[in-house]
Amino acid sequence: MIRCALCRNAPCDRACEKLSPSEALRSVWFANEQTAALRLPEENPCILCDAPCERACVRAGEVPIRDLVNRLYYQVKPECDTPIPENEDRLKCDLAA
């Protein structure tokens, strides 16, 4: 999955209309599973999906994207303690200033 952390303009994102798999995978790689889980849509789009993201991946057949997203929904998300703030922009630093 290290290759997912480095993938730019990820083909899995282009193949998925419901979420950004590459963002979730990067968060998982950098041990930030709770944030990844909380950023997912309210309803799990992967539950009935045939995983076009996995076929579009440059490492097709090697990254179980659907299984990882389902794990975020059903194992990680229920254990999250703190919700993501509604207005995250106020927490960002202005690096241009």
C-alpha positions in Angstrom: 0.0 0.0 0.0 3.0 2.3 0.1 2.5 2.9 -3.6 -1.0 4.3 -2.8 0.5 6.9 -0.5 2.6 8.2 -3.4 0.0 7.9 -6.1 -0.9 11.3 -7.7 -4.1 11.8 -9.7 -5.1 8.3 -8.7 -7.0 6.2 -11.2 -9.1 4.7 -8.4 -10.4 8.2 -7.6 -11.5 8.7 -11.3 -13.2 5.3 -11.2 -15.2 6.0 -8.1 -18.1 8.5 -8.2 -18.9 8.4 -4.5 -15.6 9.0 -2.6 -11.8 9.5 -3.0 -10.3 6.1 -2.3 -6.7 7.5 -2.5 -7.4 9.9 0.3 -8.7 7.1 2.6 -5.8 4.9 1.7 -3.3 7.6 2.4 -4.9 8.2 5.8 -4.7 4.5 6.6 -1.1 4.4 5.6 -0.2 7.3 7.8 -2.1 5.8 10.8 -5.0 8.2 10.7 -7.8 5.7 10.3 -10.3 7.6 12.4 -10.0 10.7 10.2 -10.4 8.6 7.1 -13.5 6.9 8.5 -15.1 10.2 9.5 -14.5 11.7 6.1 -16.4 9.0 4.3 -20.0 9.7 3.1 -22.8 8.9 5.6 -23.9 5.8 3.6 -21.4 3.2 2.5 -21.2 3.2 -1.3 -18.9 0.2 -1.3 -21.3 -2.3 0.2 -23.0 -3.2 -3.2 -20.2 -1.9 -5.4 -18.3 -4.1 -7.9 -15.1 -2.2 -7.1 -14.2 -0.5 -10.4 -11.6 1.4 -8.3 -9.6 -1.8 -7.8 -9.6 -2.6 -11.5 -8.6 1.0 -12.4 -5.7 0.9 -9.9 -2.2 0.8 -11.4 -1.6 -2.1 -9.0 -4.8 -3.9 -10.1 -5.6 -6.9 -7.9 -3.0 -5.9 -5.2 -4.9 -3.3 -3.2 -8.2 -4.4 -1.6 -9.7 -0.9 -1.7 -13.3 -2.1 -1.1 -12.4 -4.2 1.9 -10.3 -1.4 3.4 -13.2 1.1 3.0 -15.7 -1.4 4.4 -13.4 -1.9 7.4 -13.3 1.9 8.0 -17.1 1.9 7.9 -17.8 -1.0 10.2 -14.8 -1.3 12.5 -13.2 2.1 12.7 -16.0 4.6 12.4 -18.1 3.2 15.3 -15.1 3.6 17.6 -14.4 7.3 16.7 -14.5 9.5 19.7 -14.3 13.0 18.3 -16.2 14.1 15.1 -14.4 16.2 12.5 -15.3 19.9 12.9 -18.0 21.2 10.5 -15.8 24.1 9.5 -12.3 22.7 9.1 -11.1 25.8 7.2 -10.8 27.8 10.4 -8.3 25.2 11.7 -6.0 25.5 8.6 -2.8 27.6 8.7 -2.4 30.2 6.1 1.1 29.3 4.8 0.9 32.1 2.2 0.9 34.8 4.8 
